[in-house]
Structures are given as structure tokens and as C-alpha cells.
Amino acid sequence: MRTGEHVFSDGHPLIQTPVAESAVRWSKGAGKLTFRLMSPAPPLRLDPRRVAVALAAVVLSLVALHLLAMQIIFNDGLGLSDVLGLEYWHLSTLDLDEEESFGTWFSSGMLFFACLLLLRARTARLAAEPGAIGWLVLGLGFCFLSLDEVVALHELMNSLLGDTPWTAVAIPFAALLGLCFVPFLRSLDGATAIRFLVAGAVYVGGAVGVEHVTDEAVNSLHYNMWTALEEGVEMFGVILFIHALLDLQRGGVIRLEIGAPQPSASPQSP
């Protein structure tokens, strides 16, 4: 949208030009009303490497805070909980194993961001390519994972399975799901397919693999140290996937535009 200036005198417009209301700046002068058309803000550009580094920095910070909090609460040898007068509920928002925590919120947000990128790939540039349905299924899958992160639907499976851990069912299910996506992966270029496979292996390894070998009391230092590894690996798997998606779309840089595109201005007949 071009920048311009139009003057109204005595309530009658000298020039009539259609313009988006959000792009107008008004000012009053003596006997006249002036507005100026403002150029729209440039779209946000997301560089894959910078996004991945920023996300990784946040994840490392969350893991470090979790380790510190769990050492304070569960390491009786240090005795920090007595010295500082802290109980678990004081630091529960730093526990990566809690649904109501900063780590869970951030992990859910990353999964939903990956969902949006996958749905964008389905509806935009990659929609006409072979395997486009795979983007939609993956997008809906990541939406479910984002929901499960905060609602803990997998805990319902634990209740239904009784003494059998949910990971015993999730591991073969993940393997079967991976086989179903082989045609989709073959439709991608080799580098992208390998990135998706690595990201998926890291994520499943953290979300299912580490938890499967962890069989300790929840309220123990050992369990909560394993939790840091489990959740950290899981979130780094999501970061690898987001990096691959951003790098795939728009040749390494993606532009985010919020809001509907503005129609081009055209003169109106008097």
C-alpha cells in the first residue's frame, strides 16, 4: 500500500480512495482533517536455524530448572528443602512431569506449531504433490499430541491397561504407524525424509523409550532425573522436526503473515 495524504475540507472529501481502516492514521488541524496511509508491517520471517537455536535454548533452560528443583526437593543429602523452607508445591511448575508446568505448556506449544506448519504444507505449496494426504494426517496427529501433552490422555490408557504400562502398547503402535508412512516418506526428497525419520526416532525414543525403561517411584530423585532426560529428548525431537519443516518450505526461510491480504486500491468513479 502506498503512503499518501488526503485532506478533507468542510466535511467534503477532495479524493475518495478505498483503504483499510487499520492502515489509516488520522490527525486534526485548523479547519481540516488529514489522514495518512501507512505502509503495512512487513511479514515475519522465520529462519530455520535461528528458530531451532532459540527453541533449544528454552528447552535447555527448562531442563536445568527441573533438575535444580528436583534436587532441592528430593535430594535429602543436600537438605536444601529444609534450609530454604520449600515444599514440592512451591516448585511444581518447574517439574517437567507435571501437566500444570511451564515445560508442559512449552512442549504443547511446539507440537501445535509443528501442526500448523504441517497443515500449511498441505494447503499451500505442497498440496498438489504426491503424498499430500500425509501432511494432513501428520498435522492432525501433532494436534492430538499437543492436546495430550496438557490433558494427559495417555494416562487414561494406563488406567484401562491396569498393570501393563501404556508404553508396552505405544511402542508396537509407533512402529506400525511408521510403516504406514513409508509411502509418504518416499514421496519426499531424500534429505527431508531422513530429517523426518531422525526427528521421529528422537521424539519416540524420548516419549516412549525412556519412559518404558523407567520403573521407579514417582516421588523419588532417580525418577525425576530420568524425567529430565525423557522430556528433554522428546522436546529436542520436536525441534528437529520444526527445523526440517521450516527448511523445507520457502527454500529455507518462511514468511508469516497475520490477517487477510488487503485488496489493491482502485480509484472510484465520482
N, C-alpha and C positions, 0 to 999 in steps of 0.2 A: 504494500500500500504506500503510495507516495505521500510525502509530507507536504502539506499545503495550508493556506489560511484563507478563510472566507469571512466576510463582515456582513452583519445584519444591521440595518439602519431603520429606525422607526418601526420595527417589527416585520419588515418585508425583506425576504432573502434576495440578495443580489445574484447568487448562484445556488442551484439546487444540485447536490451530489449525494447519492446513497452512501452511507457509511455505517460501519458497525459502531454501536453505542460505546462499547468498551474501548474503542480506539480514539475517542474524542476527548480533548481537553478544552474546557470552557474557561473564559475569563471575561469579566465585565469592565468596560471602560466608560468614559463620559459620553453618553448618548449612543453607544454602540455595544454590540455583543460580538465577541470574537471567539472562534473555536479553531483549533489546530489539529489536523490529522496527524496522529503519531504512528510511527512505524511499529509493526508488531514485534514482540520479543523473538529473538532467534530460537529455533528448536534446540532442545538439549541434546548434546552429542555424547554418546557413551563409548568410551574406548575400552575394549575388552580387557586389556592388561591392567589398566588403572582400576577398573571396576573390581577385577579379581583381587588385586592387591589390597584395595580398601576393604572388601568383604573379609579377606583373610586376616587383616589387622584386627577387625572387630571380633572375629571368631577366636583369635589368639587371646585377646583381652578377656573375653567371656570365659574361656577355659582357665586362664590364670586366676580370675576372680573365684571361679568354682573351686579350684584347688586350694586357694587360700582360705575360703570359707569353710570347706570340709576339714582342713587341718585344724582350724580353730575349734570346730565343734566336736569332732570325733577323735582327735589325737590327744588321748589322756596324758600321754607322756609330756607334751608341751604345756598342758594346763592353761592354755590361753583363754578358754571359755570362762574359767573361774576368775582369772586375772582381769579380763575385760568385762565380766558380768554379762556375757552374751549367751543366749539360747538359740536353738535351731531356728525358731520362727523369726528371729531378728535377721537372719541371713538367708532365709529360704528362697528369696527372689534371685539369689545368685546360684542356686542349685540347678544344674542343667537337667537333672532328672525330674524336676517339678514342672507340671503343666503351667502353673502360675509363676513364671520366672522370665527374666529378660532373655535368657538363652532360648527358651522355647518360642517366645514371641519372635525373636530374630530369625530363628530357623524356619518358622512357619512363613514369615515374610519372604525369605529367599525362595522357598518352594513355590509360593504363589507368584513371585516374579518370574521364575522359570516357566510356570504355567502360562503366564501372559505372553512370554516370548514364543512358546510353542504354538499357541493359538494364533499369534501374529504370523508365524511362519506358515500356518495352514491357510490363512485368509489372504495373505499378501503374495510375496514373490514366489513362494514355493508351492502355492496352491494347485497350479496346473501340472506339476511334476509328478512322476510315478511315486507311489507311496504316500501321497498327501494325507490319506486317512490315518496314517501312522502318527502324524503330527497332532491330529485331533485327539486320538486315543491317549497319547503321551501327555498332552495338555490336561485332559480330564483326570488322568492318573496323578499328575502333580498337584492338581487342585484337591484331590482326595487326600494326598499325603500332607498337604498344608493344613487341611481340616483335622486330620488325625493327630497332627503334632500338638494341637491345643485341646482337642476333645478326647484324645486317647482311646480311639475306637478299638485299637488292638488289645486294650485291657479287657474289653468285652469278650474277645476271643479267648483270653486267658480264663475267664470265668466259665465259659462254655466247655473248654477243654479239660477243666479240672486240674489234675496233677501234671498234665502234659503241657510244657511251655509252648507259647504261641510261635516261637521261633522254629520249633520242630515242623510246623506246618508251613511257615513262611519260606523256609529255605527251598524245599522242592517246588513250591509255587513260584518263587522268583526264578528258578531255573527253567521251569516250563514257560513262564512269561517271556524270558529271554529268547527261547527257541521260537516263540511265535513272532518275535520282532526281527528274526533273521532276514526275511524278505525286505523289510523296511530298511534295515542297515545296508543291505546290498544295493538299495536304490541310491544311497548316498555316495559321495566321493570317499576314497579310502581314508584320507586323513580325518575327516569328520566322523566316519564310522568308528575309527579307532579311539577318538576322543570320547565319543558317547559310551563306548564299551568300558574304557578306563574309568570314566566318571561313575557309570553304573556299578562297576565292580567295587569301587571305593565306597560308594554310598551303601550298597547292600552289605559290604563287609563290616561297616560300622553299625548300621541299623539292626542287622540280623546276626551277623557272625560273631561280633564281640559280645553282644548280649547273650548269645546262646552258650558261650563258654563261661559266662559269669554266673555263678551259683552261690551267692553269698547273701547274708542278711542285709536288708536294705540299710538299716541303721548301723553301718559299720564303715570304718575308714577304708578298708580294702575295696568294698563295693563301690564307694564313691570315687575312688581313684580310677577304677575301671570305667566308671561313668564318664569321666573326663575324656578318656580315650575313645569310648563309643560315640559320644555326641560330637566330639571334635572331628573324628574321621568322617562321620555322617555329613556334617556341615561342609567339610572340605570337598566331599564328593559332589555336593550341590554346587559349590563354587566352580569346580571344574566343568560341570555341565553348563552353567550360565556362561562361562568364558567361551565354551565351544559354540553355544548358540549365538552369542554376540559376534563372535568372529565369523560365523557362517553368514550372517545377514548383513547386507550392505558392505561387503568387502572389508570387514574389519572395524567399521565404525557405524553405529546405529543412531538414528535421529529420533528422539521422542517429541511428538507434537501433541499438546493437550488442547482439546477443543476442536470444533468443526472448522474446516478451511473456510476462509472468508471469500465470498463471491467477488469477482472482479468488478470494479466500479465502471459504470457506463452512464453517459450523460442522459438526463431525462428531457423529454420534449416539453416545452413550455405549455 
